[in-house]
Amino acid sequence: MRTELRANSLSFIESIVMGIAGSAPGYTIAVTTAALIGTAGFLSPGSLIIFAVPMLGIAVAYKALTKRMADAGAAYQWTTQVFGRFFGFFSGWALLVASMVFMVTGSLPIATSTLNFIAPALTKNVIATTGVATLWFLAIAVVLIAGIKLTSKIQLFMSTIELVILAVVAGAAFVHIGLHGAVNPFSWSWFGFHYTAGGFAGAALVVIFFYWGWDVTANLAEETADAETNAGNGGFGSVFVTIAYYVAFTLAALMLFSLKDAEGFSDNIIYHIAVASGLGRTGGLFASVAVILSSIATLETTMLQFSRTLFAMGRDGGLSRRFGVVDERTETPVRAMYVLILVGLVVLWVSSLMPSINAIITDSVNAIAIQVAYYYGLAGLVAAWVMRDAYRESVLRWVGLCLFPGASALFLFAMAIYAMTTYNMVTNIVGIGGLIAGIVFFRPTRAGLPRAPEPAVAE
């Protein structure tokens, strides 16, 4: 049976689009802006820039490591080679758990935005929302099983429309603010550092969730043309696009609404911004289209990360080798996709037992951030170790390729550890318990894992 994915399927432009789709500006703004404002208040715009710095450090790590070894397992494979099977396995496992939780967080905004069109009164109904989310989830899974070429073309189409709509809504918001004034006048203090200890860590973890997802480009490296260059640059470049959109909409939300109102718009704050900007319900529905497209796009990329990581772990023997094969016709890891569908539907419907959409999303965001901080952090440490001799070429190169990723990794670990002491029981059970559950599946004696090569400085 085949164990190779379809090579040369994605171009550089498609890689960038995949990175943007993974971070999902429309979805993330709609769902997570309220959570960020609830955590950081008026410091929210600044936190998106401050905490983007360690994220860029991790993006540098991914870029350098992808250039060194393009592999569908990405962080899992790099960590395994440098730090051994144990840390490698749990790097991959953390991504799998984060992806499983995101099946809920990513599916619900599609459902609520869809219900905005057909039955607005049901957008707060957990069961109705979960039912619609299930239909979308299955439809997306079918597209992914059909193959990466079809998936990439759909992503390019959806992301283009999404970014255009978001630009129009953001522009309308600032025009409205300029003409009619702001509820909260702009202040440069919003970009300051006057956080409380708990607020600093909490904001950092929410921002990690904001930017998470661009690394799908590394998981698609085996399917990307000239992957050593295109896959790494695609993910790195996409981070800058998302920073611009996130800061713009957070500023718009703070200037259009009171803090209390902004915190309450966790269902789809872009819809409310469009309406408040004078675009009316029609503009709000167009905003909902952007959220739907973005939610589909990010759910697709999350499924891609899950399936490619599970495939790589199966191929190397880290998990059952049954997952490490691809379908002869579609050249996709279909068995990994079947596992994803089953687990995703179970997690989605278990979440419906929670009292509200807002509770589901808040706890999911926090739990995912713990997992992401762990496997991103490991990748940063791997890059620091592999590039530790870069000083022989220049000190500046060593700072960029070794110190920057390593410091970013330590920052993510520190924030995750502190934040765990402030989270509620549900978040910690999902975030920490999900990671610990990997012990059940870890087998230290599994054969077939690659032997660690000698460290090398990237070109």
C-alpha positions as CSV (number, residue, x, y, z in Angstrom):
1,M,0.0,0.0,0.0
2,R,1.2,3.6,-0.7
3,T,2.7,5.7,2.0
4,E,3.5,8.8,-0.1
5,L,1.2,11.8,-0.4
6,R,0.5,13.6,-3.7
7,A,3.7,15.6,-4.4
8,N,3.8,19.1,-6.0
9,S,0.1,19.7,-5.5
10,L,0.4,23.2,-3.9
11,S,2.1,26.3,-5.3
12,F,3.7,29.1,-3.2
13,I,0.5,31.2,-3.5
14,E,-1.6,28.3,-2.4
15,S,0.7,27.7,0.6
16,I,0.2,31.3,1.7
17,V,-3.5,30.9,1.3
18,M,-3.5,27.8,3.4
19,G,-1.6,29.6,6.1
20,I,-4.1,32.5,6.1
21,A,-7.0,30.0,6.1
22,G,-5.4,28.1,9.0
23,S,-5.3,31.3,11.1
24,A,-8.8,32.2,9.7
25,P,-9.1,36.0,10.1
26,G,-12.9,36.0,9.7
27,Y,-13.6,33.1,12.0
28,T,-11.1,34.1,14.7
29,I,-12.2,37.8,14.7
30,A,-15.9,36.7,15.0
31,V,-15.4,34.2,17.8
32,T,-12.3,35.2,19.8
33,T,-12.3,39.0,19.8
34,A,-14.9,39.1,22.5
35,A,-12.9,36.6,24.6
36,L,-9.8,38.8,24.1
37,I,-11.6,42.0,25.1
38,G,-13.0,40.2,28.1
39,T,-9.5,39.2,29.2
40,A,-7.4,42.2,28.2
41,G,-9.9,45.0,27.9
42,F,-8.5,48.2,26.3
43,L,-5.1,46.5,26.1
44,S,-6.4,44.1,23.5
45,P,-5.0,45.8,20.3
46,G,-1.6,46.0,21.9
47,S,-1.6,42.4,23.1
48,L,-2.2,41.3,19.5
49,I,1.1,42.9,18.6
50,I,3.1,42.2,21.7
51,F,2.2,38.5,21.7
52,A,2.7,38.2,18.0
53,V,6.4,38.5,18.6
54,P,6.9,35.1,20.2
55,M,4.5,33.7,17.5
56,L,6.9,35.1,14.9
57,G,9.7,33.4,16.7
58,I,8.0,30.1,16.3
59,A,7.2,30.9,12.6
60,V,11.0,31.4,12.1
61,A,11.6,28.0,13.7
62,Y,9.1,26.4,11.4
63,K,10.6,28.1,8.4
64,A,14.1,27.0,9.2
65,L,13.1,23.4,10.1
66,T,10.9,23.0,7.0
67,K,13.9,24.0,4.9
68,R,15.9,21.4,6.6
69,M,13.3,18.6,6.4
70,A,9.9,18.9,4.7
71,D,7.6,16.3,6.3
72,A,3.9,15.8,6.8
73,G,4.5,15.3,10.5
74,A,6.2,18.7,10.9
75,A,6.6,19.5,14.6
76,Y,6.1,15.8,15.5
77,Q,8.8,14.6,13.2
78,W,11.3,17.4,14.1
79,T,10.9,16.9,17.8
80,T,11.2,13.1,17.4
81,Q,14.5,13.4,15.5
82,V,16.1,15.8,18.0
83,F,14.6,15.1,21.4
84,G,13.5,11.5,21.0
85,R,10.3,9.4,20.7
86,F,8.7,10.6,24.0
87,F,8.7,14.3,23.3
88,G,8.1,13.7,19.6
89,F,5.0,11.6,20.3
90,F,3.5,14.1,22.7
91,S,4.2,17.0,20.3
92,G,2.1,15.1,17.7
93,W,-0.4,14.1,20.3
94,A,-0.9,17.7,21.4
95,L,-1.7,18.8,17.9
96,L,-4.2,15.9,17.5
97,V,-5.9,16.9,20.8
98,A,-6.0,20.6,19.9
99,S,-7.5,19.7,16.5
100,M,-10.1,17.5,18.1
101,V,-11.2,20.3,20.4
102,F,-11.3,22.6,17.5
103,M,-13.8,20.4,15.8
104,V,-16.2,22.1,18.2
105,T,-14.8,25.6,18.2
106,G,-14.5,25.7,14.4
107,S,-17.9,24.1,13.6
108,L,-20.1,26.2,15.8
109,P,-19.5,29.6,14.1
110,I,-20.4,28.1,10.8
111,A,-23.7,26.9,12.3
112,T,-24.6,30.2,14.0
113,S,-23.8,32.2,10.9
114,T,-25.9,29.8,8.8
115,L,-28.8,30.1,11.2
116,N,-28.5,33.9,11.0
117,F,-29.8,33.5,7.4
118,I,-32.5,30.9,8.0
119,A,-33.6,31.1,11.6
120,P,-31.9,33.9,13.7
121,A,-33.9,33.0,16.8
122,L,-32.0,29.6,17.0
123,T,-28.5,31.0,17.0
124,K,-28.3,30.7,20.8
125,N,-29.8,27.1,20.8
126,V,-27.0,24.7,21.5
127,I,-28.8,21.6,20.0
128,A,-29.9,23.4,16.8
129,T,-26.4,24.9,16.4
130,T,-24.8,21.5,16.9
131,G,-27.0,19.9,14.4
132,V,-26.2,22.4,11.7
133,A,-22.5,22.2,12.6
134,T,-22.6,18.4,12.1
135,L,-23.9,18.8,8.5
136,W,-21.1,21.3,7.7
137,F,-18.5,19.1,9.3
138,L,-19.4,16.1,7.2
139,A,-19.6,18.2,4.0
140,I,-16.0,19.5,4.6
141,A,-14.7,16.0,5.4
142,V,-16.0,14.7,2.1
143,V,-14.1,17.5,0.2
144,L,-10.9,16.6,2.0
145,I,-11.2,13.0,1.2
146,A,-11.6,13.9,-2.4
147,G,-8.1,15.2,-2.5
148,I,-5.7,18.1,-1.9
149,K,-6.0,19.7,-5.3
150,L,-9.8,20.2,-5.0
151,T,-9.3,21.4,-1.4
152,S,-6.7,24.0,-2.3
153,K,-8.8,25.4,-5.2
154,I,-11.8,25.8,-2.9
155,Q,-9.5,27.4,-0.2
156,L,-8.2,30.0,-2.7
157,F,-11.7,30.9,-3.8
158,M,-13.1,31.2,-0.2
159,S,-10.2,33.1,1.3
160,T,-10.2,35.7,-1.4
161,I,-13.9,36.5,-0.9
162,E,-13.4,36.4,2.9
163,L,-10.6,38.9,2.9
164,V,-12.4,41.3,0.5
165,I,-15.6,41.3,2.7
166,L,-13.5,41.8,5.9
167,A,-11.7,44.8,4.3
168,V,-15.0,46.4,3.3
169,V,-16.5,46.0,6.8
170,A,-13.3,47.3,8.5
171,G,-13.2,50.3,6.1
172,A,-16.9,51.0,6.8
173,A,-16.3,50.8,10.6
174,F,-13.5,53.4,10.5
175,V,-15.4,55.7,8.2
176,H,-18.4,55.6,10.5
177,I,-16.2,56.3,13.5
178,G,-14.6,59.2,11.7
179,L,-18.0,60.7,10.9
180,H,-19.9,60.0,14.1
181,G,-17.3,59.6,16.7
182,A,-16.2,56.7,18.9
183,V,-17.8,55.2,22.0
184,N,-14.3,54.8,23.3
185,P,-11.9,57.4,21.8
186,F,-8.6,55.9,20.5
187,S,-5.7,56.0,23.0
188,W,-2.1,55.0,22.5
189,S,-2.3,53.5,26.0
190,W,-4.1,50.6,24.4
191,F,-0.7,49.5,23.2
192,G,0.9,49.7,26.7
193,F,2.1,47.1,29.1
194,H,0.0,47.8,32.2
195,Y,-1.3,44.3,32.7
196,T,-1.9,42.4,35.9
197,A,0.0,39.1,36.2
198,G,-3.1,37.1,35.5
199,G,-4.3,39.4,32.7
200,F,-0.9,39.2,31.0
201,A,-0.9,35.4,30.9
202,G,-4.6,35.1,30.0
203,A,-4.2,37.6,27.1
204,A,-1.1,35.7,25.9
205,L,-3.0,32.4,25.7
206,V,-5.9,34.0,23.9
207,V,-3.6,35.6,21.3
208,I,-1.9,32.2,20.8
209,F,-5.2,30.9,19.7
210,F,-5.7,33.9,17.5
211,Y,-2.6,33.1,15.5
212,W,-2.7,29.3,15.7
213,G,-3.2,27.5,12.4
214,W,-0.6,29.0,10.0
215,D,1.6,26.0,10.6
216,V,-0.6,23.8,8.4
217,T,1.7,24.9,5.6
218,A,4.4,22.7,7.2
219,N,2.1,19.7,7.5
220,L,1.4,20.1,3.8
221,A,5.1,20.3,2.9
222,E,5.2,16.9,1.2
223,E,2.4,18.0,-1.1
224,T,3.9,21.5,-1.8
225,A,6.1,22.3,-4.8
226,D,9.6,23.3,-3.8
227,A,8.5,22.6,-0.2
228,E,11.8,23.5,1.5
229,T,11.2,27.2,0.5
230,N,7.5,27.5,-0.2
231,A,6.0,25.7,2.8
232,G,8.1,27.7,5.3
233,N,7.7,31.1,3.6
234,G,4.0,30.5,3.2
235,G,3.3,30.1,6.9
236,F,5.7,32.9,7.9
237,G,4.1,35.4,5.4
238,S,0.6,34.6,6.4
239,V,1.2,35.7,10.0
240,F,1.7,39.3,8.9
241,V,-1.6,39.3,6.9
242,T,-3.5,38.1,9.9
243,I,-1.9,40.7,12.3
244,A,-3.2,43.5,10.2
245,Y,-6.8,42.2,10.2
246,Y,-6.8,41.3,13.9
247,V,-5.6,44.7,15.1
248,A,-8.0,46.6,12.7
249,F,-11.1,44.7,13.9
250,T,-10.2,44.8,17.6
251,L,-9.7,48.6,17.3
252,A,-13.1,48.9,15.5
253,A,-14.8,46.8,18.2
254,L,-13.4,49.0,21.1
255,M,-14.3,52.2,19.3
256,L,-17.8,51.2,18.3
257,F,-19.0,49.4,21.5
258,S,-18.7,49.6,25.2
259,L,-16.4,47.0,26.8
260,K,-19.5,45.2,28.2
261,D,-21.2,45.0,24.9
262,A,-18.1,43.9,23.0
263,E,-17.5,41.1,25.5
264,G,-21.0,39.8,24.8
265,F,-20.6,39.5,21.0
266,S,-19.0,36.1,21.1
267,D,-21.4,34.7,18.5
268,N,-20.2,36.9,15.6
269,I,-18.8,40.3,16.5
270,I,-18.1,41.0,12.8
271,Y,-21.9,41.0,12.2
272,H,-22.4,43.5,14.9
273,I,-19.6,45.7,13.7
274,A,-21.1,45.7,10.2
275,V,-24.5,46.7,11.5
276,A,-23.1,49.4,13.8
277,S,-21.1,50.8,10.9
278,G,-24.3,51.6,9.0
279,L,-24.2,48.6,6.6
280,G,-27.5,47.3,8.1
281,R,-28.6,43.8,8.3
282,T,-27.6,43.2,4.7
283,G,-24.1,44.2,5.5
284,G,-24.3,42.0,8.6
285,L,-25.3,39.0,6.5
286,F,-22.4,39.6,4.1
287,A,-20.2,39.6,7.2
288,S,-21.8,36.3,8.2
289,V,-20.8,35.0,4.7
290,A,-17.2,35.9,5.5
291,V,-17.4,34.1,8.8
292,I,-18.9,31.0,7.2
293,L,-16.2,30.9,4.5
294,S,-13.5,31.5,7.0
295,S,-14.9,28.8,9.4
296,I,-15.0,26.3,6.6
297,A,-11.5,27.2,5.6
298,T,-10.0,26.9,9.1
299,L,-11.9,23.7,9.8
300,E,-10.5,22.3,6.6
301,T,-7.0,23.2,7.5
302,T,-7.4,21.8,11.0
303,M,-8.6,18.6,9.5
304,L,-5.6,18.6,7.2
305,Q,-3.2,19.1,10.1
306,F,-4.9,16.3,12.1
307,S,-5.0,13.8,9.2
308,R,-1.4,14.6,8.1
309,T,0.0,14.3,11.6
310,L,-1.9,11.1,12.3
311,F,-0.7,9.8,8.9
312,A,3.0,10.7,9.7
313,M,2.7,9.1,13.2
314,G,1.3,5.9,11.7
315,R,3.9,5.8,8.9
316,D,6.7,6.1,11.4
317,G,5.2,3.6,13.9
318,G,4.4,6.2,16.5
319,L,0.8,5.1,16.3
320,S,-0.9,2.2,14.5
321,R,0.7,1.7,11.0
322,R,-2.8,1.4,9.6
323,F,-3.0,5.2,9.6
324,G,0.2,5.6,7.6
325,V,-1.2,4.7,4.2
326,V,-2.9,6.7,1.5
327,D,-5.8,5.9,-0.8
328,E,-4.5,4.8,-4.3
329,R,-7.0,7.0,-6.1
330,T,-7.2,10.2,-4.1
331,E,-3.7,10.0,-2.7
332,T,-5.0,11.2,0.7
333,P,-4.7,9.5,4.1
334,V,-8.3,8.3,4.1
335,R,-8.0,6.1,7.2
336,A,-6.8,9.0,9.2
337,M,-9.8,11.0,7.9
338,Y,-12.2,8.3,9.0
339,V,-10.8,8.6,12.5
340,L,-11.1,12.3,12.4
341,I,-14.8,12.2,11.4
342,L,-15.7,9.7,14.1
343,V,-13.8,11.6,16.9
344,G,-15.0,15.0,15.6
345,L,-18.7,14.1,15.7
346,V,-18.4,12.6,19.2
347,V,-16.6,15.6,20.6
348,L,-19.0,18.0,18.9
349,W,-22.1,16.3,20.4
350,V,-20.6,15.9,23.8
351,S,-20.0,19.7,23.8
352,S,-23.7,20.2,23.3
353,L,-24.2,19.2,27.0
354,M,-22.7,22.6,28.0
355,P,-25.1,25.4,28.8
356,S,-24.3,27.9,26.1
357,I,-22.4,28.5,22.9
358,N,-20.3,31.1,24.7
359,A,-19.3,28.6,27.4
360,I,-18.3,26.1,24.8
361,I,-16.2,28.5,22.8
362,T,-14.4,30.1,25.8
363,D,-13.4,26.8,27.4
364,S,-12.3,25.4,24.0
365,V,-10.2,28.4,23.2
366,N,-8.3,28.2,26.5
367,A,-7.9,24.4,26.3
368,I,-6.5,24.6,22.7
369,A,-4.1,27.3,23.7
370,I,-2.5,25.0,26.3
371,Q,-1.9,22.3,23.6
372,V,-0.6,24.8,21.0
373,A,1.8,26.4,23.5
374,Y,3.2,23.0,24.2
375,Y,3.9,21.8,20.6
376,Y,4.8,25.2,19.3
377,G,7.2,25.5,22.2
378,L,8.8,22.2,21.5
379,A,9.3,23.2,17.8
380,G,11.0,26.4,19.0
381,L,13.4,24.5,21.2
382,V,14.2,22.1,18.4
383,A,15.1,25.0,16.2
384,A,17.2,26.6,18.9
385,W,19.1,23.3,19.3
386,V,19.6,22.6,15.6
387,M,20.7,26.1,14.8
388,R,22.9,26.5,17.9
389,D,26.1,26.7,15.8
390,A,24.7,29.5,13.5
391,Y,27.0,32.0,15.4
392,R,29.9,30.6,13.3
393,E,28.4,32.4,10.3
394,S,27.3,35.6,12.2
395,V,26.0,36.6,15.6
396,L,22.9,38.1,14.0
397,R,22.1,34.8,12.3
398,W,22.4,33.0,15.6
399,V,20.1,35.5,17.3
400,G,17.5,35.1,14.6
401,L,17.6,31.3,14.1
402,C,18.6,30.1,17.6
403,L,17.9,32.7,20.3
404,F,14.7,34.1,19.0
405,P,12.9,30.7,18.5
406,G,14.3,29.4,21.8
407,A,13.2,32.5,23.8
408,S,9.7,32.4,22.1
409,A,9.4,28.7,23.2
410,L,10.2,29.5,26.8
411,F,7.7,32.3,26.8
412,L,4.9,30.1,25.5
413,F,5.7,27.4,28.1
414,A,5.7,30.0,30.9
415,M,2.4,31.5,29.9
416,A,0.7,28.1,29.6
417,I,1.9,27.0,33.0
418,Y,0.8,30.2,34.7
419,A,-2.5,30.3,32.9
420,M,-3.4,26.7,33.9
421,T,-3.5,27.9,37.5
422,T,-6.2,30.4,36.6
423,Y,-8.4,28.2,34.4
424,N,-11.6,26.5,35.4
425,M,-11.8,22.7,35.9
426,V,-13.3,22.0,32.5
427,T,-10.6,23.9,30.7
428,N,-7.8,22.1,32.6
429,I,-9.4,18.7,32.2
430,V,-9.5,19.2,28.4
431,G,-6.2,21.0,28.1
432,I,-4.0,19.0,30.5
433,G,-6.0,15.8,30.7
434,G,-6.1,15.6,26.9
435,L,-2.3,15.7,26.8
436,I,-1.9,13.2,29.6
437,A,-4.3,10.8,27.9
438,G,-1.6,10.2,25.2
439,I,0.2,8.0,27.7
440,V,-2.4,5.3,26.9
441,F,-1.3,5.2,23.3
442,F,2.5,5.9,23.7
443,R,4.6,2.8,23.1
444,P,8.3,3.5,23.7
445,T,9.4,0.3,22.0
446,R,7.7,0.9,18.7
447,A,10.0,0.3,15.8
448,G,10.4,2.4,12.7
449,L,11.0,5.8,14.1
450,P,13.8,7.7,12.4
451,R,17.2,8.0,14.0
452,A,18.2,11.5,15.0
453,P,20.6,13.1,12.5
454,E,23.5,15.4,13.3
455,P,22.4,19.0,13.8
456,A,22.9,21.3,10.9
457,V,22.6,25.0,10.3
458,A,19.9,25.9,7.8
459,E,20.9,27.6,4.6
